[in-house]
């Protein structure tokens, strides 16, 4: 039987599949293994089921030359050095389809919560401040008929666009690769990033983190946005320049931000983004539904087992390592 490392407790839907086919070495702590503990866990393993909190680079892979697959429990795989894995013939897999709609739902939930000040309202009631109905109390921004700017028009971005159309929003899209037919079908119009930022009432980020997208939204870009605009990030924290965002929220360059992801992650409790009234931060939970986390676990397990069996996995990032 092969030996597989699983770097955190994942839903049983995935663990059961792995246990049927392999000896499973499970990291049971709530917190991720540090580099030394990860090295211990991976020692002698044929496959690793990893999370976005595990850094898998060339050094890690060099220590375990028998490792054949790194199956990430996420659509994003910026925690894995894919060229290093490819150079060593290690397959890298991810879980894209499982979480598309769930993540889009949550990005939209963030957008609505920030626009209509849902969390501020709940905090107000909890703090015992609710004394009367007030014409000026906690006014927010309309979503309906507003302009939604979707940055990254892939699977998740398109699902967010679909939700925006359901609210009669005008949808603008930015991507380096343009699929005109998909945009037409969703009633979206492609724009340059600068044009989108200048026109949108809501800007929602759905790009993968790469060298090209790191700090895609910095001080200059925030400066192009409307002072009434809200930024949503359910992609990766470093796509936004955190210091520039804090400054833009403080000085009113933009109206608000709703963040599922931050840089750094986790965000320290004394970080300015935690206390700014116009920032809404949640702990990277966009894909966290029971059904979706089950699907992610199952997909990650199936990917991993397929590689070990010499079969083509359902989702592979570097198919060039397969000998099929
Ligand atoms: C991912 O899959 O990349 C998310 O960030 C976690 O679901």
Boltz pocket constraint, residues with backbone or C-beta under 6 A from the ligand:
constraints:
  - pocket:
      binder: B
      contacts: [[A, 52], [A, 73], [A, 74], [A, 75], [A, 76], [A, 77], [A, 95], [A, 99], [A, 234], [A, 235], [A, 284], [A, 286], [A, 287]]
      max_distance: 6.0
